[in-house]
Amino acid sequence: MALVTVRPLIHQRLMPFFRLQARLATRLNDRAKGFVCMMQEFFYFAMRSFRSIVMLPRYWSDTLTQMSQSGTESIPIVLVSSIAIGCLITLEVGNQLAQLGGKSLTPRATALSVIREMGPIVTGLMLSARVGARYGSELGAMKISEQIDALRAFGTDPIAKLVMPRLVAALSMFLPLTALSIFIGLVGGAVVASSYHHIDSSVYWNAVLNPLVVKDWLVAFLKPPFFAIIITLVCCYNGFNARGGTVGVGAATIKGIVVSSCFVLIANFYISKLVLENL
């Protein structure tokens, strides 16, 4: 009799735990299905964006406008961030090497840091914040105001009209912006090396430029095209899927910036690893 009464009591007390476990399993299953569906939609979105490049002559004026907005107008933030990074790297690396008696290695360490890593990654993150936010907010506002639906109603492909010019503009402008970032970072390093570490400018530039090999430039200039693709597609996709008014536009913009910045960091690591290990 004791066993008969205890078993239903235990089962009754464990029921809330079983129900919670079932709800968590259902929610996890829904999240997994939603993620798979989202990735399918994103890859389809990316394929349509690349396929629309053949329509570039038709939207050439839009592309030029986007090149000006994403490239020329991004020069100030690239200059400020790059010169700050170049000065800081030279200052800190020089201090550490001076303690080890290797202050003469400061220019070479600065060059490798700025050219291979800091120039491209700082430019990528700055452009993810500035250009990605612009893309996401513009397309999100067009989505909730039904302008994208109006384009479809008039027989215009919104991806060819809105996404493709932004993609081409990013692919065209991110590379020169990265080159400018590297140059300004090295110039900032030269100023700090000369004024703070008392390294002659000719010695600095000889130590920076002479040991450079093709691998160093390849690592630097392979990254901007990948960063451009990641930032443009991720931010535009989130803008196209904005929901819920202005709050939804803000959420979609922030999500695009965060996700694209994370993918930029991941891509930066793997590109450096693959190039440096195979060349």
Buried (B, 14 or more C-beta within 10 A) or exposed (E): EEEEEEEEEEEEEEEEEEEEEEEEEEEEEEEEEEEEEEEEEBEEBBEBBBEBEEBBEEBEEBBBBBBEBBBEEBBEBBBEBBBBBBBBBBBBBBEEBEEEEEBBBBBBBBBBBBBBBBBBBBBBBBBBBBBBBBBBBBBBBBBBEEEBEEBEEEEBBBBBBBBBBBBBBBBBBBBEBBBBBBBBBBBBBBBBBBEEBEBEEEEBBEBBEEEEEEEBBBBBBBBBBBBBBBBBBBBBBBBBBBEEEEEBBBBBBBBBBBBBBEBBEEBBEEBBEEBEEEE
